[in-house]
Amino acid sequence: MANPNPTSSAVDPLSSAKENLKPMNSRISELKESRTELFNRIQSLKQDLQNWRSKLDTQVKIYRDELGELKKSLNVEVEQLRSEFQDLRTTLQQQQEDVTASLKNFGFLQLQGAVKDEKAVKDEKGNEEDPQDSKIEASAEISIEADDVEDTKNEGHEKETEASTAKA
């Protein structure tokens, strides 16, 4: 006898296919959920990265601004120090010139005093010509001339120093 229910045999292959699809459907839905979770996680990481970059850019800008301000401040201080050192150099050179001039005047006055004393002694002796007197006067004049030559050399050297300092 033949199969009394021909539809039941046709249903069996469909039902087994449906049973096989159920685990696949559940697996597909799990994969979709996993994909959604991964997508959300990636989006969250992208947002975190953008926030981190923004914070980093802000910090870098702040540090650059601070460094720029510090650089300007240091440049101003350096210029002030240069100016102060130049003023000190000028003051010291002026003081050195004043001391040199004072020493010259003091030495010249002493020499003049010695010459006057010698002349006074000479006048007292009755205008006797003492060869020693003429030697003292000549050495005083030579000494004064040597000091003048030395000062001229020093002034030339100071001007050269000032010129080289100005270049620097």
Secondary structure, DSSP 8 states (H G I E B T S, - for coil): ---S-HHHHHHHHHHHHHHHHHHHHHHHHHHHHHHHHHHHHHHHHHHHHHHHHHHHHHHHHHHHHHHHHHHHHHHHHHHHHHHHHHHHHHHHHHHHHHHHHHHHHHHHHHHHHHHHHHHHHHHHTTS---HHHHHHHHHHHHHHHHHHHHHHHHHHHHHHHHHHHHH-
